Amino acid sequence: MLLVWRNIVNIIWNPMNFWVWTIETLVMGIMIVMVFWKLEYDLKGVKDRAGAMFFICINQMVWAVFGTILTFEMEYFVFLREYDDKTYGIVPYFLTKTIIEIPFMFIFPIVFTAITYFAIGYEADVDKFFFFAFAMCMIVICGASYGLVISAIFKHNAYNFVTMLMFPLVLFGGFFANSGDYPGY
């Protein structure tokens, strides 16, 4: 219960995170719409939609990774002190932190999807919209988890290692080359 309460208090005491997430979601959504507004339904439009989807996925992933890394780095010493005092274990800490942040990991990607999905010109189907929004939520949850792992491994200045560790995800994501085209080694 201590962990739940502390995470809720952190959210209340630090409303700047909420406003930064809100502004980032709105600004990036609007920028993406400005670049990919109402794409045509031809071969160029298909390629542009693929590029938009890839950029959106990378944007959501990076947003989640950096948000988590910076947050965990600030809480690291408190975590160590309370872990050493046997107040709680590692698993309850990470589970509680993730569960408390899950509403934000759904709200912001859904708002982002609402801004970008129809403006880009993806198929105007409610089921597909919600599938896309759900996929964005899962990307954010995976990104936040990835950020926790990176920040737990590197402890200090973890954001310096993020680029090195995320480039393979971008490179092998299938946008630049099809996964079947990679050499056999």
C-alpha positions in Angstrom: 0.0 0.0 0.0 3.0 2.3 0.7 4.1 2.0 -2.9 0.6 2.7 -4.3 0.2 5.7 -2.1 3.7 7.1 -3.0 3.2 6.7 -6.7 -0.2 8.5 -6.5 1.4 11.3 -4.4 4.2 11.6 -7.0 1.7 12.0 -9.7 -0.2 14.7 -7.7 2.9 16.5 -6.5 4.5 16.6 -9.9 1.7 17.8 -12.3 4.5 19.1 -14.6 4.9 15.5 -16.0 1.2 15.4 -16.8 1.4 18.8 -18.7 4.6 17.8 -20.5 2.9 14.6 -21.7 -0.2 16.5 -22.7 1.8 19.2 -24.6 4.1 16.6 -26.2 1.1 14.5 -27.3 -0.7 17.5 -28.9 2.3 19.1 -30.5 3.7 15.8 -32.0 0.2 14.8 -33.1 -0.3 18.1 -34.9 3.2 18.0 -36.5 2.5 14.5 -37.8 -0.8 15.6 -39.2 0.8 18.6 -40.9 3.3 16.3 -42.6 1.0 13.4 -43.5 -2.4 15.2 -44.0 -4.9 13.2 -46.0 -2.6 11.0 -48.0 -3.8 9.8 -51.4 -4.8 6.2 -52.1 -2.1 5.4 -54.6 1.3 3.7 -54.4 2.9 6.8 -53.0 0.2 7.2 -50.4 0.7 3.6 -49.3 4.4 4.2 -48.8 3.7 7.5 -47.0 1.2 5.7 -44.7 3.8 3.1 -43.9 6.3 5.9 -43.2 3.8 7.7 -41.0 3.0 4.5 -39.1 6.7 3.7 -38.6 7.4 7.3 -37.3 4.3 7.2 -35.0 5.4 3.9 -33.5 9.0 5.1 -33.0 7.7 8.4 -31.5 5.5 6.6 -29.0 8.3 4.2 -28.0 10.9 6.9 -27.5 8.4 9.0 -25.6 7.7 6.2 -23.2 11.4 5.1 -22.8 12.7 8.6 -22.0 9.8 9.4 -19.7 10.4 6.2 -17.6 14.2 6.6 -17.6 14.0 10.2 -16.2 11.4 9.3 -13.6 13.2 6.2 -12.4 16.5 8.0 -12.1 14.9 10.5 -9.7 13.4 7.7 -7.6 16.5 5.5 -7.6 18.0 6.5 -4.2 14.6 6.3 -2.4 14.1 2.9 -3.9 17.5 1.6 -2.8 17.1 3.0 0.8 13.6 1.3 1.2 14.8 -1.9 -0.5 17.7 -2.1 1.9 15.3 -1.5 4.8 13.3 -4.4 3.5 10.2 -2.2 3.1 9.4 -3.9 -0.2 11.0 -6.0 -2.9 12.0 -5.3 -6.4 8.9 -7.0 -8.0 6.3 -5.1 -6.0 8.1 -1.9 -6.7 8.0 -2.4 -10.5 4.5 -3.9 -10.6 3.1 -1.0 -8.5 4.9 1.6 -10.6 3.6 0.1 -13.8 0.0 -0.4 -12.6 -0.3 3.1 -11.3 1.0 4.5 -14.6 -1.1 2.3 -16.9 -4.0 4.8 -17.1 -1.6 7.4 -18.5 -0.1 4.8 -20.8 -3.6 4.4 -22.3 -4.9 8.0 -22.2 -2.1 9.7 -24.1 -1.7 7.2 -26.9 -5.5 7.2 -27.4 -5.5 11.0 -27.6 -2.5 10.9 -30.0 -4.3 8.3 -32.1 -7.5 10.4 -32.2 -5.5 13.4 -33.5 -3.5 11.5 -36.2 -5.4 8.4 -37.4 -8.2 10.0 -39.5 -6.2 13.1 -40.4 -3.5 10.9 -42.1 -6.2 9.0 -44.0 -6.0 5.6 -42.5 -9.1 3.5 -43.1 -12.2 5.2 -41.5 -13.4 2.1 -39.6 -14.0 2.2 -35.8 -12.7 -1.3 -35.2 -9.4 -0.4 -37.0 -9.1 2.9 -35.2 -9.4 1.1 -31.8 -7.0 -1.6 -32.9 -4.5 1.1 -33.9 -5.1 2.9 -30.6 -4.6 -0.4 -28.7 -1.4 -1.1 -30.6 -0.1 2.4 -29.6 -1.0 1.7 -26.0 1.0 -1.6 -26.1 3.9 0.2 -27.7 3.9 2.7 -24.9 3.7 0.0 -22.2 6.6 -1.9 -23.9 8.6 1.3 -24.2 8.1 2.2 -20.5 9.1 -1.4 -19.5 12.2 -1.1 -21.7 13.0 2.2 -20.1 12.8 0.7 -16.6 15.1 -2.1 -17.7 17.6 0.3 -19.1 17.5 2.6 -16.1 17.8 -0.3 -13.7 20.9 -1.7 -15.6 22.7 1.6 -16.1 21.5 3.4 -12.9 22.9 6.9 -13.7 22.8 8.7 -17.0 20.8 5.8 -18.6 19.5 8.2 -21.3 23.1 8.2 -22.7 22.7 4.5 -23.6 19.1 4.6 -24.9 20.1 5.6 -28.4 22.6 2.8 -28.7 20.1 0.3 -27.4 17.2 1.5 -29.5 18.9 1.8 -32.9 18.7 -2.0 -33.4 15.0 -1.9 -32.7 14.6 0.8 -35.4 17.0 -0.9 -37.8 15.4 -4.3 -37.6 11.9 -3.0 -37.3 11.2 -4.0 -40.9 10.7 -0.5 -42.4 14.2 0.0 -43.9 14.6 -3.6 -45.0 12.2 -6.6 -45.0 13.0 -9.0 -42.2 13.3 -11.8 -44.8 16.0 -9.9 -46.7 18.6 -9.9 -43.9 21.8 -12.0 -44.5 21.7 -15.5 -43.0 24.5 -14.9 -40.5 
